Amino acid sequence: MEWFSAEFWVALLSIIMIDLVLAGDNAIVIGMAARNVPKEQQKKVIIWGTVGAIVIRVVATLAVAWLLKIPGLLLVGGFLLLWIAYKLLVDKKDHELEAKPSFGAAIRTIIIADAAMGMDNVLAVAGAAKDSFALVIIGLLISMPIVVWGSTLFVKLVTRFTWIIYAGSGVLAFTASKMILDEPFLKPFVESLSFGKWIVVAVVVIAILVIGKRKNSVANQPATS
């Protein structure tokens, strides 16, 4: 991927959007882990806990990006990411986290919880970045400060403006579709599509959003006796 090409900017914007939309969990984890720490230590817990989480996430993303080069895994990863895109729309997550009162324990809680909950982010970013490790680092460097210092605000915005979640799900579905169509096993089929490749991508993205929207509409309907 050439630097500053159209493909580069599309991938970078996708990574930033993915990081931000999937950062709701990070924000909640950070807030809950820091809440019982003495007030004068809360900022340090947030900063150092996030630094540790970033390091682990970068390593995990680079590892996944390398693994996706193995034949067949792009296809598997793409379908898994489609499922994540759908679940992002319809899942009502319940976060239960023990908020440890000590400085070190709070940092460990943030790092461990983020590692456990961040696999969707890792897979999505690795798929969007393809083989550009620099994009992974740049995307995280841009988005993570926003998560750290604007986490509470971002969670409120996502709650208030539901279109942000739908936009994020669309980006995930777009990334997943490209991963699937980039699978070497499907190369002869994809090459025969010509411009039809992007029609397939658009259909998949629209399908995920429509199915998720319908699922939410049914779930929000009042129960009839």
N, CA and C atoms as a LAMMPS dump frame, in Angstrom:
ITEM: TIMESTEP
0
ITEM: NUMBER OF ATOMS
675
ITEM: BOX BOUNDS ff ff ff
-5.0000000000000000e+02 5.0000000000000000e+02
-5.0000000000000000e+02 5.0000000000000000e+02
-5.0000000000000000e+02 5.0000000000000000e+02
ITEM: ATOMS id mol type element x y z
1 1 1 N 0.848 -1.196 0
2 1 2 C 0 0 0
3 1 3 C 0.888 1.253 0
4 2 1 N 0.682 2.127 -1.002
5 2 2 C 1.499 3.333 -1.101
6 2 3 C 1.031 4.382 -0.093
7 3 1 N 2.028 5.072 0.479
8 3 2 C 1.715 6.126 1.443
9 3 3 C 0.963 7.264 0.746
10 4 1 N -0.064 7.786 1.445
11 4 2 C -0.845 8.945 1.021
12 4 3 C -1.612 8.709 -0.28
13 5 1 N -1.769 7.444 -0.648
14 5 2 C -2.629 7.121 -1.783
15 5 3 C -4.083 7.094 -1.295
16 6 1 N -5.022 6.997 -2.242
17 6 2 C -6.431 6.938 -1.855
18 6 3 C -6.694 5.726 -0.971
19 7 1 N -6.062 4.586 -1.301
20 7 2 C -6.234 3.375 -0.499
21 7 3 C -5.712 3.565 0.917
22 8 1 N -4.599 4.295 1.043
23 8 2 C -4.01 4.581 2.36
24 8 3 C -4.984 5.373 3.217
25 9 1 N -5.563 6.444 2.653
26 9 2 C -6.461 7.308 3.439
27 9 3 C -7.759 6.591 3.803
28 10 1 N -8.276 5.779 2.877
29 10 2 C -9.482 5 3.181
30 10 3 C -9.211 4.039 4.338
31 11 1 N -8.062 3.349 4.286
32 11 2 C -7.704 2.406 5.343
33 11 3 C -7.502 3.125 6.675
34 12 1 N -6.811 4.279 6.644
35 12 2 C -6.552 5.024 7.879
36 12 3 C -7.848 5.518 8.509
37 13 1 N -8.741 6.085 7.692
38 13 2 C -10.023 6.562 8.215
39 13 3 C -10.853 5.4 8.762
40 14 1 N -10.787 4.246 8.102
41 14 2 C -11.513 3.065 8.575
42 14 3 C -10.988 2.636 9.943
43 15 1 N -9.661 2.625 10.108
44 15 2 C -9.053 2.216 11.373
45 15 3 C -9.447 3.162 12.494
46 16 1 N -9.4 4.472 12.223
47 16 2 C -9.766 5.458 13.251
48 16 3 C -11.23 5.291 13.644
49 17 1 N -12.107 5.105 12.641
50 17 2 C -13.534 4.919 12.919
51 17 3 C -13.757 3.648 13.727
52 18 1 N -13.079 2.567 13.358
53 18 2 C -13.201 1.301 14.087
54 18 3 C -12.756 1.471 15.525
55 19 1 N -11.588 2.109 15.708
56 19 2 C -11.067 2.317 17.059
57 19 3 C -12.042 3.112 17.923
58 20 1 N -12.628 4.161 17.339
59 20 2 C -13.518 5.024 18.111
60 20 3 C -14.844 4.341 18.435
61 21 1 N -15.446 3.685 17.436
62 21 2 C -16.748 3.064 17.661
63 21 3 C -16.644 1.897 18.64
64 22 1 N -15.565 1.126 18.545
65 22 2 C -15.387 -0.002 19.459
66 22 3 C -14.736 0.417 20.763
67 23 1 N -14.57 1.746 20.961
68 23 2 C -13.91 2.228 22.173
69 23 3 C -14.876 2.395 23.346
70 24 1 N -16.16 2.166 23.093
71 24 2 C -17.112 2.295 24.2
72 24 3 C -16.755 1.387 25.354
73 25 1 N -16.378 0.155 25.045
74 25 2 C -15.968 -0.783 26.093
75 25 3 C -14.744 -0.282 26.835
76 26 1 N -13.779 0.252 26.079
77 26 2 C -12.571 0.774 26.712
78 26 3 C -12.906 1.887 27.693
79 27 1 N -13.791 2.78 27.268
80 27 2 C -14.156 3.905 28.116
81 27 3 C -14.801 3.429 29.415
82 28 1 N -15.676 2.437 29.296
83 28 2 C -16.358 1.918 30.486
84 28 3 C -15.368 1.212 31.409
85 29 1 N -14.48 0.408 30.809
86 29 2 C -13.465 -0.296 31.606
87 29 3 C -12.586 0.696 32.347
88 30 1 N -12.12 1.725 31.628
89 30 2 C -11.242 2.728 32.244
90 30 3 C -11.952 3.441 33.385
91 31 1 N -13.196 3.861 33.131
92 31 2 C -13.943 4.572 34.164
93 31 3 C -14.205 3.737 35.397
94 32 1 N -14.601 2.476 35.188
95 32 2 C -14.914 1.609 36.326
96 32 3 C -13.67 1.219 37.112
97 33 1 N -12.555 1.01 36.406
98 33 2 C -11.327 0.612 37.091
99 33 3 C -10.747 1.756 37.91
100 34 1 N -10.966 2.991 37.448
101 34 2 C -10.369 4.142 38.123
102 34 3 C -11.253 4.728 39.224
103 35 1 N -12.506 4.325 39.285
104 35 2 C -13.446 5.028 40.164
105 35 3 C -13.147 4.864 41.646
106 36 1 N -12.589 3.711 42.061
107 36 2 C -12.34 3.484 43.481
108 36 3 C -10.928 3.839 43.924
109 37 1 N -10.114 4.285 42.972
110 37 2 C -8.758 4.715 43.299
111 37 3 C -8.834 6.133 43.876
112 38 1 N -7.937 6.482 44.835
113 38 2 C -7.926 7.857 45.357
114 38 3 C -7.901 8.887 44.232
115 39 1 N -8.62 9.97 44.411
116 39 2 C -8.832 10.943 43.344
117 39 3 C -7.532 11.444 42.726
118 40 1 N -6.517 11.643 43.57
119 40 2 C -5.255 12.179 43.06
120 40 3 C -4.501 11.174 42.183
121 41 1 N -4.911 9.902 42.229
122 41 2 C -4.25 8.875 41.422
123 41 3 C -5.055 8.467 40.189
124 42 1 N -6.274 8.951 40.077
125 42 2 C -7.155 8.504 39.002
126 42 3 C -6.602 8.82 37.616
127 43 1 N -6.032 10.026 37.442
128 43 2 C -5.497 10.4 36.139
129 43 3 C -4.333 9.494 35.751
130 44 1 N -3.475 9.173 36.735
131 44 2 C -2.339 8.286 36.467
132 44 3 C -2.813 6.888 36.102
133 45 1 N -3.846 6.404 36.793
134 45 2 C -4.389 5.078 36.488
135 45 3 C -4.891 5.044 35.045
136 46 1 N -5.619 6.082 34.649
137 46 2 C -6.167 6.144 33.29
138 46 3 C -5.043 6.148 32.263
139 47 1 N -4.019 6.984 32.496
140 47 2 C -2.928 7.11 31.524
141 47 3 C -2.116 5.823 31.427
142 48 1 N -1.652 5.298 32.58
143 48 2 C -0.785 4.119 32.55
144 48 3 C -1.545 2.85 32.172
145 49 1 N -2.787 2.76 32.598
146 49 2 C -3.6 1.62 32.196
147 49 3 C -3.823 1.602 30.695
148 50 1 N -4.057 2.782 30.12
149 50 2 C -4.271 2.883 28.687
150 50 3 C -2.995 2.602 27.909
151 51 1 N -1.865 3.094 28.413
152 51 2 C -0.578 2.828 27.759
153 51 3 C -0.335 1.32 27.686
154 52 1 N -0.552 0.63 28.81
155 52 2 C -0.377 -0.824 28.825
156 52 3 C -1.31 -1.517 27.866
157 53 1 N -2.571 -1.064 27.819
158 53 2 C -3.557 -1.659 26.92
159 53 3 C -3.173 -1.43 25.455
160 54 1 N -2.631 -0.237 25.147
161 54 2 C -2.228 0.081 23.776
162 54 3 C -1.095 -0.837 23.328
163 55 1 N -0.101 -1.016 24.207
164 55 2 C 1.044 -1.863 23.858
165 55 3 C 0.584 -3.28 23.519
166 56 1 N -0.276 -3.838 24.39
167 56 2 C -0.785 -5.193 24.149
168 56 3 C -1.611 -5.238 22.875
169 57 1 N -2.399 -4.203 22.638
170 57 2 C -3.263 -4.189 21.448
171 57 3 C -2.445 -4.086 20.163
172 58 1 N -1.378 -3.284 20.195
173 58 2 C -0.52 -3.164 19.01
174 58 3 C 0.119 -4.507 18.69
175 59 1 N 0.679 -5.16 19.721
176 59 2 C 1.316 -6.462 19.524
177 59 3 C 0.307 -7.483 18.985
178 60 1 N -0.89 -7.498 19.582
179 60 2 C -1.922 -8.452 19.152
180 60 3 C -2.367 -8.171 17.72
181 61 1 N -2.502 -6.888 17.371
182 61 2 C -2.944 -6.534 16.017
183 61 3 C -1.903 -6.926 14.977
184 62 1 N -0.628 -6.677 15.274
185 62 2 C 0.436 -7.056 14.348
186 62 3 C 0.484 -8.571 14.174
187 63 1 N 0.254 -9.298 15.285
188 63 2 C 0.244 -10.768 15.214
189 63 3 C -0.904 -11.255 14.347
190 64 1 N -2.086 -10.663 14.533
191 64 2 C -3.26 -11.06 13.74
192 64 3 C -3.057 -10.707 12.27
193 65 1 N -2.472 -9.514 12.001
194 65 2 C -2.213 -9.11 10.616
195 65 3 C -1.284 -10.113 9.927
196 66 1 N -0.322 -10.629 10.674
197 66 2 C 0.586 -11.649 10.123
198 66 3 C -0.162 -12.962 9.892
199 67 1 N -1.019 -13.332 10.849
200 67 2 C -1.764 -14.586 10.73
201 67 3 C -2.729 -14.563 9.544
202 68 1 N -3.269 -13.375 9.247
203 68 2 C -4.237 -13.265 8.156
204 68 3 C -3.605 -13.523 6.786
205 69 1 N -2.273 -13.596 6.732
206 69 2 C -1.604 -13.925 5.477
207 69 3 C -1.673 -15.424 5.182
208 70 1 N -2.039 -16.22 6.195
209 70 2 C -2.159 -17.664 6
210 70 3 C -3.402 -17.938 5.151
211 71 1 N -3.27 -18.734 4.098
212 71 2 C -4.415 -19.014 3.212
213 71 3 C -5.648 -19.501 3.978
214 72 1 N -6.787 -18.895 3.676
215 72 2 C -8.045 -19.294 4.294
216 72 3 C -8.457 -18.448 5.474
217 73 1 N -7.48 -17.818 6.161
218 73 2 C -7.822 -17.069 7.374
219 73 3 C -8.465 -15.717 7.079
220 74 1 N -8.155 -15.14 5.901
221 74 2 C -8.853 -13.908 5.522
222 74 3 C -10.348 -14.167 5.394
223 75 1 N -10.695 -15.305 4.803
224 75 2 C -12.098 -15.678 4.62
225 75 3 C -12.774 -15.871 5.973
226 76 1 N -12.128 -16.624 6.851
227 76 2 C -12.676 -16.875 8.199
228 76 3 C -12.78 -15.568 8.976
229 77 1 N -11.703 -14.775 8.935
230 77 2 C -11.704 -13.5 9.657
231 77 3 C -12.763 -12.553 9.133
232 78 1 N -12.976 -12.557 7.814
233 78 2 C -13.99 -11.688 7.225
234 78 3 C -15.391 -12.028 7.692
235 79 1 N -15.719 -13.329 7.709
236 79 2 C -17.049 -13.734 8.175
237 79 3 C -17.213 -13.459 9.676
238 80 1 N -16.132 -13.652 10.442
239 80 2 C -16.193 -13.343 11.87
240 80 3 C -16.424 -11.856 12.093
241 81 1 N -15.775 -11.036 11.283
242 81 2 C -15.939 -9.589 11.414
243 81 3 C -17.336 -9.143 10.996
244 82 1 N -17.939 -9.828 10.027
245 82 2 C -19.335 -9.528 9.675
246 82 3 C -20.25 -9.781 10.867
247 83 1 N -19.99 -10.871 11.576
248 83 2 C -20.781 -11.183 12.77
249 83 3 C -20.59 -10.098 13.839
250 84 1 N -19.363 -9.616 14
251 84 2 C -19.075 -8.548 14.965
252 84 3 C -19.807 -7.27 14.564
253 85 1 N -19.83 -6.968 13.258
254 85 2 C -20.541 -5.776 12.771
255 85 3 C -22.024 -5.85 13.124
256 86 1 N -22.612 -7.034 12.959
257 86 2 C -24.025 -7.232 13.307
258 86 3 C -24.239 -7.123 14.82
259 87 1 N -23.365 -7.785 15.588
260 87 2 C -23.521 -7.777 17.046
261 87 3 C -23.34 -6.377 17.622
262 88 1 N -22.525 -5.559 16.972
263 88 2 C -22.338 -4.178 17.428
264 88 3 C -23.662 -3.426 17.426
265 89 1 N -24.531 -3.744 16.454
266 89 2 C -25.821 -3.065 16.348
267 89 3 C -26.849 -3.578 17.345
268 90 1 N -26.853 -4.878 17.603
269 90 2 C -27.963 -5.481 18.348
270 90 3 C -27.614 -5.885 19.777
271 91 1 N -26.341 -5.923 20.108
272 91 2 C -25.952 -6.361 21.454
273 91 3 C -26.164 -5.264 22.474
274 92 1 N -26.755 -5.625 23.595
275 92 2 C -26.841 -4.735 24.752
276 92 3 C -25.88 -5.276 25.8
277 93 1 N -24.69 -4.694 25.839
278 93 2 C -23.636 -5.275 26.666
279 93 3 C -23.801 -4.896 28.126
280 94 1 N -23.567 -5.883 28.978
281 94 2 C -23.625 -5.675 30.42
282 94 3 C -22.212 -5.82 30.958
283 95 1 N -21.671 -4.717 31.445
284 95 2 C -20.294 -4.736 31.912
285 95 3 C -20.249 -4.939 33.425
286 96 1 N -19.672 -6.031 33.829
287 96 2 C -19.474 -6.283 35.248
288 96 3 C -17.975 -6.357 35.495
289 97 1 N -17.477 -5.417 36.289
290 97 2 C -16.049 -5.319 36.509
291 97 3 C -15.8 -4.94 37.952
292 98 1 N -14.936 -5.708 38.587
293 98 2 C -14.591 -5.399 39.976
294 98 3 C -13.598 -4.25 39.986
295 99 1 N -13.965 -3.137 40.598
296 99 2 C -13.102 -1.961 40.637
297 99 3 C -12.151 -2.064 41.831
298 100 1 N -10.896 -2.399 41.572
299 100 2 C -9.916 -2.565 42.634
300 100 3 C -9.468 -1.198 43.139
301 101 1 N -9.276 -1.051 44.464
302 101 2 C -8.948 0.252 45.026
303 101 3 C -7.481 0.651 44.901
304 102 1 N -6.552 -0.286 44.693
305 102 2 C -5.133 0.072 44.664
306 102 3 C -4.701 0.486 43.266
307 103 1 N -3.631 1.299 43.206
308 103 2 C -3.13 1.848 41.951
309 103 3 C -2.732 0.734 40.976
310 104 1 N -1.873 -0.182 41.419
311 104 2 C -1.392 -1.262 40.563
312 104 3 C -2.504 -2.188 40.119
313 105 1 N -3.417 -2.509 41.047
314 105 2 C -4.509 -3.427 40.718
315 105 3 C -5.447 -2.813 39.687
316 106 1 N -5.674 -1.503 39.783
317 106 2 C -6.553 -0.827 38.829
318 106 3 C -5.946 -0.848 37.427
319 107 1 N -4.639 -0.634 37.344
320 107 2 C -3.961 -0.666 36.05
321 107 3 C -4.037 -2.064 35.449
322 108 1 N -3.791 -3.091 36.29
323 108 2 C -3.881 -4.474 35.803
324 108 3 C -5.286 -4.798 35.313
325 109 1 N -6.283 -4.28 36.03
326 109 2 C -7.673 -4.519 35.638
327 109 3 C -7.951 -3.954 34.248
328 110 1 N -7.484 -2.726 33.993
329 110 2 C -7.693 -2.084 32.697
330 110 3 C -7.031 -2.9 31.586
331 111 1 N -5.772 -3.298 31.812
332 111 2 C -5.013 -4.01 30.782
333 111 3 C -5.637 -5.373 30.48
334 112 1 N -5.95 -6.127 31.547
335 112 2 C -6.503 -7.477 31.363
336 112 3 C -7.888 -7.416 30.72
337 113 1 N -8.736 -6.506 31.21
338 113 2 C -10.091 -6.395 30.67
339 113 3 C -10.06 -5.943 29.217
340 114 1 N -9.172 -4.99 28.906
341 114 2 C -9.078 -4.509 27.528
342 114 3 C -8.594 -5.613 26.603
343 115 1 N -7.63 -6.401 27.07
344 115 2 C -7.122 -7.507 26.25
345 115 3 C -8.222 -8.528 25.978
346 116 1 N -9.05 -8.788 26.993
347 116 2 C -10.12 -9.781 26.85
348 116 3 C -11.25 -9.281 25.954
349 117 1 N -11.532 -7.973 26.034
350 117 2 C -12.671 -7.417 25.315
351 117 3 C -12.311 -6.828 23.956
352 118 1 N -10.997 -6.713 23.663
353 118 2 C -10.586 -5.964 22.486
354 118 3 C -10.305 -6.782 21.244
355 119 1 N -10.653 -8.073 21.235
356 119 2 C -10.333 -8.898 20.072
357 119 3 C -11.096 -8.469 18.824
358 120 1 N -12.316 -7.94 19.002
359 120 2 C -13.056 -7.447 17.84
360 120 3 C -12.303 -6.285 17.193
361 121 1 N -11.793 -5.39 18.043
362 121 2 C -11.021 -4.252 17.548
363 121 3 C -9.751 -4.714 16.839
364 122 1 N -9.054 -5.668 17.43
365 122 2 C -7.8 -6.173 16.869
366 122 3 C -8.032 -6.765 15.482
367 123 1 N -9.057 -7.598 15.353
368 123 2 C -9.36 -8.241 14.076
369 123 3 C -9.749 -7.211 13.027
370 124 1 N -10.589 -6.25 13.422
371 124 2 C -11.062 -5.241 12.473
372 124 3 C -9.916 -4.358 11.98
373 125 1 N -9.067 -3.907 12.895
374 125 2 C -7.944 -3.04 12.515
375 125 3 C -6.952 -3.801 11.642
376 126 1 N -6.66 -5.048 11.994
377 126 2 C -5.741 -5.855 11.192
378 126 3 C -6.283 -6.038 9.774
379 127 1 N -7.593 -6.245 9.649
380 127 2 C -8.203 -6.406 8.335
381 127 3 C -8.158 -5.134 7.517
382 128 1 N -8.37 -3.995 8.171
383 128 2 C -8.359 -2.709 7.463
384 128 3 C -6.947 -2.311 7.043
385 129 1 N -5.96 -2.629 7.892
386 129 2 C -4.58 -2.225 7.625
387 129 3 C -3.893 -3.114 6.599
388 130 1 N -4.445 -4.337 6.404
389 130 2 C -3.811 -5.32 5.519
390 130 3 C -2.391 -5.587 6.023
391 131 1 N -1.372 -5.286 5.183
392 131 2 C -0.005 -5.593 5.591
393 131 3 C 0.767 -4.349 6.024
394 132 1 N 0.056 -3.241 6.274
395 132 2 C 0.72 -1.998 6.676
396 132 3 C 0.711 -1.86 8.19
397 133 1 N 1.8 -2.251 8.824
398 133 2 C 1.905 -2.127 10.274
399 133 3 C 1.928 -0.663 10.702
400 134 1 N 2.453 0.214 9.84
401 134 2 C 2.5 1.635 10.159
402 134 3 C 1.096 2.195 10.349
403 135 1 N 0.145 1.716 9.531
404 135 2 C -1.235 2.181 9.648
405 135 3 C -1.836 1.81 10.999
406 136 1 N -1.491 0.618 11.494
407 136 2 C -1.979 0.181 12.807
408 136 3 C -1.527 1.166 13.882
409 137 1 N -0.241 1.506 13.857
410 137 2 C 0.329 2.41 14.859
411 137 3 C -0.278 3.802 14.731
412 138 1 N -0.342 4.331 13.502
413 138 2 C -0.871 5.684 13.286
414 138 3 C -2.318 5.774 13.734
415 139 1 N -3.122 4.774 13.353
416 139 2 C -4.533 4.773 13.744
417 139 3 C -4.715 4.782 15.249
418 140 1 N -3.934 3.957 15.953
419 140 2 C -4.022 3.91 17.415
420 140 3 C -3.554 5.221 18.036
421 141 1 N -2.466 5.791 17.516
422 141 2 C -1.936 7.044 18.064
423 141 3 C -2.945 8.181 17.932
424 142 1 N -3.73 8.152 16.851
425 142 2 C -4.728 9.212 16.651
426 142 3 C -5.959 8.984 17.517
427 143 1 N -6.429 7.73 17.583
428 143 2 C -7.712 7.464 18.236
429 143 3 C -7.625 7.274 19.754
430 144 1 N -6.542 6.681 20.244
431 144 2 C -6.492 6.365 21.671
432 144 3 C -6.486 7.593 22.585
433 145 1 N -5.781 8.69 22.235
434 145 2 C -5.904 9.883 23.097
435 145 3 C -7.342 10.363 23.229
436 146 1 N -8.118 10.217 22.135
437 146 2 C -9.532 10.609 22.185
438 146 3 C -10.279 9.693 23.152
439 147 1 N -9.936 8.413 23.133
440 147 2 C -10.577 7.462 24.04
441 147 3 C -10.256 7.804 25.485
442 148 1 N -8.982 8.138 25.747
443 148 2 C -8.54 8.401 27.117
444 148 3 C -9.168 9.665 27.674
445 149 1 N -9.024 10.761 26.945
446 149 2 C -9.466 12.045 27.485
447 149 3 C -10.912 12.395 27.14
448 150 1 N -11.475 11.697 26.169
449 150 2 C -12.855 11.997 25.816
450 150 3 C -13.76 10.797 25.937
451 151 1 N -13.345 9.817 26.751
452 151 2 C -14.094 8.558 26.817
453 151 3 C -15.521 8.762 27.293
454 152 1 N -15.693 9.522 28.353
455 152 2 C -17.038 9.745 28.892
456 152 3 C -17.908 10.468 27.881
457 153 1 N -17.353 11.494 27.252
458 153 2 C -18.103 12.252 26.243
459 153 3 C -18.473 11.37 25.067
460 154 1 N -17.532 10.53 24.63
461 154 2 C -17.79 9.676 23.468
462 154 3 C -18.904 8.685 23.744
463 155 1 N -18.898 8.101 24.953
464 155 2 C -19.961 7.158 25.318
465 155 3 C -21.315 7.86 25.299
466 156 1 N -21.361 9.1 25.796
467 156 2 C -22.617 9.862 25.793
468 156 3 C -23.064 10.155 24.362
469 157 1 N -22.111 10.486 23.486
470 157 2 C -22.45 10.786 22.096
471 157 3 C -23.015 9.55 21.393
472 158 1 N -22.397 8.4 21.631
473 158 2 C -22.865 7.162 21.014
474 158 3 C -24.275 6.833 21.484
475 159 1 N -24.531 7.065 22.78
476 159 2 C -25.861 6.803 23.338
477 159 3 C -26.9 7.742 22.739
478 160 1 N -26.512 8.997 22.532
479 160 2 C -27.455 10.008 22.047
480 160 3 C -27.655 9.936 20.532
481 161 1 N -26.559 9.739 19.813
482 161 2 C -26.629 9.712 18.342
483 161 3 C -26.368 8.28 17.861
484 162 1 N -27.437 7.531 17.677
485 162 2 C -27.295 6.113 17.319
486 162 3 C -26.698 5.917 15.929
487 163 1 N -26.731 6.959 15.095
488 163 2 C -26.173 6.823 13.749
489 163 3 C -24.676 6.541 13.801
490 164 1 N -24.007 6.954 14.901
491 164 2 C -22.567 6.703 15.023
492 164 3 C -22.301 5.195 15.051
493 165 1 N -23.143 4.466 15.8
494 165 2 C -22.987 3.011 15.873
495 165 3 C -23.244 2.373 14.515
496 166 1 N -24.268 2.876 13.806
497 166 2 C -24.57 2.33 12.479
498 166 3 C -23.441 2.633 11.499
499 167 1 N -22.856 3.821 11.609
500 167 2 C -21.715 4.154 10.753
501 167 3 C -20.539 3.227 11.046
502 168 1 N -20.295 2.98 12.318
503 168 2 C -19.209 2.088 12.7
504 168 3 C -19.443 0.662 12.233
505 169 1 N -20.671 0.203 12.351
506 169 2 C -21.017 -1.136 11.88
507 169 3 C -20.831 -1.239 10.365
508 170 1 N -21.183 -0.163 9.664
509 170 2 C -20.994 -0.141 8.217
510 170 3 C -19.522 -0.242 7.831
511 171 1 N -18.664 0.459 8.58
512 171 2 C -17.224 0.396 8.324
513 171 3 C -16.705 -1.019 8.57
514 172 1 N -17.177 -1.652 9.645
515 172 2 C -16.772 -3.027 9.944
516 172 3 C -17.217 -3.982 8.827
517 173 1 N -18.46 -3.816 8.389
518 173 2 C -18.973 -4.68 7.317
519 173 3 C -18.205 -4.453 6.015
520 174 1 N -17.847 -3.2 5.743
521 174 2 C -17.041 -2.866 4.559
522 174 3 C -15.677 -3.549 4.635
523 175 1 N -15.028 -3.444 5.806
524 175 2 C -13.721 -4.076 6.003
525 175 3 C -13.826 -5.59 5.872
526 176 1 N -14.874 -6.163 6.466
527 176 2 C -15.073 -7.618 6.405
528 176 3 C -15.276 -8.086 4.965
529 177 1 N -16.07 -7.343 4.21
530 177 2 C -16.336 -7.717 2.812
531 177 3 C -15.049 -7.713 1.993
532 178 1 N -14.219 -6.678 2.197
533 178 2 C -12.953 -6.598 1.479
534 178 3 C -12.031 -7.741 1.878
535 179 1 N -12.019 -8.099 3.169
536 179 2 C -11.205 -9.225 3.615
537 179 3 C -11.607 -10.505 2.9
538 180 1 N -12.918 -10.741 2.827
539 180 2 C -13.426 -11.96 2.186
540 180 3 C -13.049 -11.988 0.7
541 181 1 N -13.238 -10.855 0.017
542 181 2 C -12.962 -10.802 -1.419
543 181 3 C -11.469 -10.782 -1.73
544 182 1 N -10.64 -10.456 -0.727
545 182 2 C -9.183 -10.485 -0.911
546 182 3 C -8.589 -11.873 -0.66
547 183 1 N -9.426 -12.806 -0.224
548 183 2 C -8.944 -14.161 0.036
549 183 3 C -8.404 -14.783 -1.264
550 184 1 N -7.148 -15.258 -1.233
551 184 2 C -6.551 -15.851 -2.454
552 184 3 C -7.389 -16.951 -3.083
553 185 1 N -8.092 -17.744 -2.265
554 185 2 C -8.918 -18.82 -2.801
555 185 3 C -10.011 -18.282 -3.737
556 186 1 N -10.454 -17.046 -3.469
557 186 2 C -11.559 -16.474 -4.239
558 186 3 C -11.08 -15.574 -5.374
559 187 1 N -9.761 -15.494 -5.574
560 187 2 C -9.204 -14.571 -6.563
561 187 3 C -9.801 -14.751 -7.956
562 188 1 N -9.912 -15.984 -8.488
563 188 2 C -10.506 -16.139 -9.834
564 188 3 C -11.935 -15.617 -9.91
565 189 1 N -12.701 -15.871 -8.846
566 189 2 C -14.093 -15.402 -8.816
567 189 3 C -14.155 -13.879 -8.754
568 190 1 N -13.324 -13.276 -7.911
569 190 2 C -13.336 -11.819 -7.734
570 190 3 C -12.893 -11.118 -9.009
571 191 1 N -11.863 -11.661 -9.675
572 191 2 C -11.384 -11.045 -10.917
573 191 3 C -12.444 -11.069 -12.006
574 192 1 N -13.318 -12.051 -11.964
575 192 2 C -14.384 -12.135 -12.966
576 192 3 C -15.502 -11.128 -12.708
577 193 1 N -15.512 -10.552 -11.495
578 193 2 C -16.577 -9.609 -11.14
579 193 3 C -16.368 -8.236 -11.749
580 194 1 N -15.103 -7.853 -12.012
581 194 2 C -14.77 -6.517 -12.486
582 194 3 C -15.293 -5.488 -11.474
583 195 1 N -16.129 -4.509 -11.922
584 195 2 C -16.658 -3.509 -11.003
585 195 3 C -17.75 -4.088 -10.095
586 196 1 N -18.178 -5.318 -10.413
587 196 2 C -19.182 -5.953 -9.579
588 196 3 C -18.707 -6.223 -8.168
589 197 1 N -17.381 -6.205 -7.964
590 197 2 C -16.824 -6.42 -6.617
591 197 3 C -17.388 -5.41 -5.633
592 198 1 N -17.453 -4.154 -6.042
593 198 2 C -17.926 -3.103 -5.138
594 198 3 C -19.436 -3.175 -4.934
595 199 1 N -20.133 -3.745 -5.919
596 199 2 C -21.572 -3.974 -5.74
597 199 3 C -21.787 -5.017 -4.647
598 200 1 N -20.962 -6.077 -4.668
599 200 2 C -21.034 -7.109 -3.621
600 200 3 C -20.771 -6.495 -2.251
601 201 1 N -19.739 -5.661 -2.164
602 201 2 C -19.403 -5.003 -0.893
603 201 3 C -20.575 -4.151 -0.414
604 202 1 N -21.155 -3.362 -1.328
605 202 2 C -22.274 -2.484 -0.958
606 202 3 C -23.478 -3.294 -0.493
607 203 1 N -23.773 -4.391 -1.18
608 203 2 C -24.911 -5.24 -0.798
609 203 3 C -24.712 -5.818 0.595
610 204 1 N -23.492 -6.282 0.88
611 204 2 C -23.211 -6.865 2.197
612 204 3 C -23.362 -5.813 3.294
613 205 1 N -22.807 -4.633 3.079
614 205 2 C -22.894 -3.558 4.078
615 205 3 C -24.35 -3.187 4.336
616 206 1 N -25.101 -2.982 3.263
617 206 2 C -26.516 -2.609 3.404
618 206 3 C -27.292 -3.717 4.108
619 207 1 N -26.995 -4.974 3.775
620 207 2 C -27.702 -6.105 4.387
621 207 3 C -27.47 -6.142 5.892
622 208 1 N -26.232 -5.95 6.33
623 208 2 C -25.921 -5.957 7.765
624 208 3 C -26.676 -4.842 8.48
625 209 1 N -26.681 -3.648 7.893
626 209 2 C -27.348 -2.505 8.521
627 209 3 C -28.867 -2.698 8.573
628 210 1 N -29.44 -3.209 7.489
629 210 2 C -30.9 -3.415 7.44
630 210 3 C -31.323 -4.503 8.425
631 211 1 N -30.595 -5.617 8.451
632 211 2 C -30.931 -6.707 9.38
633 211 3 C -30.804 -6.237 10.825
634 212 1 N -29.721 -5.497 11.117
635 212 2 C -29.536 -4.971 12.47
636 212 3 C -30.634 -3.995 12.861
637 213 1 N -31.015 -3.137 11.92
638 213 2 C -32.076 -2.164 12.175
639 213 3 C -33.405 -2.858 12.44
640 214 1 N -33.709 -3.873 11.642
641 214 2 C -34.969 -4.607 11.84
642 214 3 C -34.974 -5.345 13.171
643 215 1 N -33.839 -5.937 13.523
644 215 2 C -33.727 -6.634 14.804
645 215 3 C -33.975 -5.681 15.962
646 216 1 N -33.395 -4.479 15.879
647 216 2 C -33.594 -3.489 16.933
648 216 3 C -35.034 -3.003 16.984
649 217 1 N -35.652 -2.853 15.817
650 217 2 C -37.043 -2.402 15.77
651 217 3 C -37.966 -3.416 16.438
652 218 1 N -37.735 -4.705 16.177
653 218 2 C -38.54 -5.759 16.799
654 218 3 C -38.308 -5.791 18.305
655 219 1 N -37.032 -5.648 18.709
656 219 2 C -36.692 -5.706 20.135
657 219 3 C -37.277 -4.541 20.912
658 220 1 N -37.447 -3.388 20.23
659 220 2 C -37.95 -2.192 20.918
660 220 3 C -39.475 -2.076 20.895
661 221 1 N -40.14 -2.996 20.198
662 221 2 C -41.604 -2.957 20.176
663 221 3 C -42.172 -3.377 21.534
664 222 1 N -43.173 -2.659 22.021
665 222 2 C -43.758 -3.033 23.312
666 222 3 C -44.431 -4.395 23.246
667 223 1 N -44.275 -5.16 24.319
668 223 2 C -44.876 -6.481 24.37
669 223 3 C -46.391 -6.365 24.455
670 224 1 N -47.095 -7.206 23.705
671 224 2 C -48.559 -7.197 23.733
672 224 3 C -49.06 -8.35 24.569
673 225 1 N -50.062 -8.063 25.375
674 225 2 C -50.609 -9.106 26.259
675 225 3 C -51.704 -9.878 25.556
